[in-house]
């Protein structure tokens, strides 16, 4: 049963609905999605039979229009437009639709390489084909399996140098339940179905080998099925806010502490953060920090080059959609008890709106963290201790793409920092094998034998974030600080020290960087200085770096070339949001962050975008079987001479909250 607190906040959220339509960056509402579909299907200029919708999202006004609207006190609603990608007659059609006047502003056929986002309905239809296909039924019977326990899944196939596109095809692979929900570690090896999604027919079928399916024993992960001995338990912990949350939600806009920001749901990006500003108590105004931030692409190449595995090199955001793969979050488990939930909407294959309840949650985090502290004992006869608790605002979403779960947090701190964190969990993608012990292995098995007959395959995760920082305005510059060891002049016993030399990076090619050496990376406003003469800016504290180990001319790496470096800076272009290209499925790598930066545009004192990739080389281990403990990584955008001094210096010590307490007892 929902708590009174949750019901109250939900009621307040519902009461704010009239304001939802007032913000030009709000995602499309269900009614707007219906309107878009009606306009396209009703247009004489279209007249396309069997039209399927692959992407329906907001076509945002220009940045200058948005900023002008924000500065206008009347806030008159701006015209609303939608951008749509649809399929018909084996072609991709792009539409820009005006919701304000009910018409199609533009439409054209995309003739480039690659295909759009897969929708759920066509994946389901592709999965179903095999179960009416006699050769497949025969293969299942040959293995002595119950076809009712067979679970299909769509796998994209990438691009491997074909001169012409051989159709919009996917492979359907199969897994087996047989007493466990953990199907990903029980693959039915040897069977693969190649499906043409546009024609929705099987174009190739193969049954190459029969390998025994790994046993179900030891793969269960449901709490209701667990049996002793159990892992050590701890006593319950909860967060209590007796006066309610400190943040306010008005439609999709959140205000908390000194922060204001806007949230939106996108079927491809998932959670989108926009217009993050922070109030400066010295300047007495809100200052611009982040115009837009979201995950741009998620590149996951597996390291088994054999015929059955070589093509498993996924661009998850562009192929399957982080929003389309988002799950409904659960209170008390996915999000703490003090979280507030917000829904998302997307268009299905027919252009009808689909509601995703609890698409993301918003909560204040406090786990005993310290914002700042100091104990001063150098003063004779006096000890001074000052401590301030570190409370932050978190916006969370979770996307489950096949076997993997990605927990993604955007965290805002009172100090002005913005942190992005990602947690990797779920099930390792496994390959069935005859091996039962490592001593039997005399070849490269491309992974780790995690249990009998089960090899978890090596792979990478590259999470690339789009970060349109506008530090006190749109015109910013990129500065790279190099730490250099210096030898002293010998006047003291010290022999060396390090110094920082800062270099203004003027072009996109020079802004391609690996953070594998001591480096300070800054986005600064070259036209604004502190009283001390320092340029105001924000510093990137980078996340884990994983230098690609694939050859640069290997086809997966060509498509995922945005992982060639973990820091990039580009000239702002509204159309350049997707690091792997707008049409990522089966793309040729000709519309990526790598190709854009080959233009080598000027980025000094311009409207620029920072891109940062968090990388993991994942060599699986037994400790991650049958379900993987969360592996965490992230980065921080931290103020650097943005404020004149510590912005939370005058943060008052909190008043204690009196709650019932229990003394610890020995069990």
Secondary structure as UniProt FT lines:
FT   HELIX           4..15
FT   HELIX           17..22
FT   TURN            24..25
FT   HELIX           30..42
FT   TURN            44..46
FT   TURN            49..50
FT   STRAND          52..58
FT   HELIX           63..71
FT   TURN            73..74
FT   STRAND          81..88
FT   TURN            89..90
FT   STRAND          91..98
FT   TURN            99..102
FT   STRAND          103..110
FT   HELIX           120..129
FT   HELIX           130..132
FT   HELIX           134..142
FT   TURN            143..144
FT   HELIX           147..149
FT   STRAND          150..156
FT   STRAND          169..176
FT   HELIX           183..185
FT   TURN            189..190
FT   STRAND          191..196
FT   TURN            197..200
FT   STRAND          201..207
FT   TURN            217..218
FT   HELIX           223..225
FT   TURN            242..243
FT   STRAND          248..250
FT   TURN            251..252
FT   STRAND          253..256
FT   TURN            257..258
FT   STRAND          259..266
FT   TURN            267..269
FT   STRAND          270..280
FT   TURN            281..284
FT   STRAND          285..302
FT   TURN            307..311
FT   STRAND          313..315
FT   HELIX           316..319
FT   TURN            322..325
FT   TURN            332..334
FT   TURN            337..338
FT   STRAND          340..347
FT   TURN            349..350
FT   STRAND          353..365
FT   STRAND          370..376
FT   TURN            380..381
FT   STRAND          384..389
FT   STRAND          392..401
FT   TURN            402..403
FT   STRAND          404..413
FT   TURN            414..415
FT   STRAND          418..426
FT   STRAND          430..432
FT   HELIX           438..440
FT   STRAND          447..451
FT   TURN            452..453
FT   STRAND          454..457
FT   STRAND          459..469
FT   TURN            471..472
FT   STRAND          475..487
FT   STRAND          496..505
FT   HELIX           509..511
FT   STRAND          519..529
FT   TURN            531..532
FT   STRAND          535..541
FT   TURN            552..553
FT   HELIX           555..559
FT   HELIX           561..563
FT   STRAND          567..571
FT   TURN            574..575
FT   TURN            579..580
FT   HELIX           593..597
FT   TURN            598..599
FT   TURN            604..605
FT   STRAND          606..618
FT   HELIX           622..624
FT   STRAND          628..640
FT   TURN            647..650
//
